[in-house]
Amino acid sequence: MDDTALSTPRMNDVMIALDKLTEEVICIARKAGSFLKEERKSFRRETVVSKHAHDYVSYVDKESEHLVVKELRRLLPEAGFITEEGSATYTGEPYCWVVDPLDGTTNFIHDYAPYCVCIALRSRDELLLGVVYDPCLDECFSAWRGGGAWMNGHPLRVSDVKTLEEAFLVTELPYNAEEYRPTARHLLDTLYGRVGALRMIGSAALAICYVAAGRLDGWLEAFIGKWDYSAAALIVEEAGGRVTDFHGQGTYIDGHHIVATNGLIHDGLLEAVQGALPRGV
């Protein structure tokens, strides 16, 4: 497939220029991010409700999602949606938007950076573009398939760290505590004190983008939604990194357990998690 075909998928005989479309999506993500930042100034915790144990949502998540969905419908009326808060639906359209209106909700609630807006466009089996905007640092990460990875107009490249002993890693603790507890214990026992450093930051999307930027060397988490990782995963791949599921399969875009690295430490990180895969993975 040539570069033109990669950058211009066909929807109902309309050719989509992914580079131009990405620019439009960046504007939408920045608009939603500005809304998040402004609302944070007067945000009150009593507006928060629990979706599940320790998994929260507020009017800010919902209003941000409505804003993003409205703008994306204007860009591609024919596309479906996969959204965290369920304000729009996917009914088998050839293309769909994958939207997280506020990744890092718990961080946001506690006025603790980072948090971000995530928007991806995918076909039934391939990610086509991704945008992740962090309003706290005014950093916008973006990529379209075949077009490289970018942050505020500057090209991104993954790190060249070659061993786990040197690696700066992030692994989060998902909400499915009982299912994931044995894996979490295994990873801490395997990695803590044996890698360069181990952190948790509270936003899967931004952690993955930091892998793309070379700030981190690897990241992994289970039981996450497509909206958490889709945009950022493409950004890592376009920055020269590798993204798979916990079994090392590259067909991860409908999965819920994801590993993203600079590629050089990927097999080592996969080996580390194999000792205690979470139930259901």
Buried (B, 14 or more C-beta within 10 A) or exposed (E): EEEEEBBBBEBEEEEBEBBEBBEBBBBBBBBBBBBBBEBBEEBEEEEBEEEEEEEBBBEBBBBBBBBBBEBBBEBBEEBBBBBBBEBBEBEEBEBBBBBBBBBBBBBBBEEEBBBBBBBBBBBEEEBBBBBBBBBBEEBBBBBBBBBBBBBEEEEBBBBEBEEBEBBBBBBBBBBBEEBBBBBBEBBEEBBEEEBBEBEEBBBBBBBBBBBBBBBBBBBBBBBBBBBBBBBBBBBBBBBBBBBBBBBBEEEBBEBBBBBBBBBBBBBBBBEBBEEBBBEEB
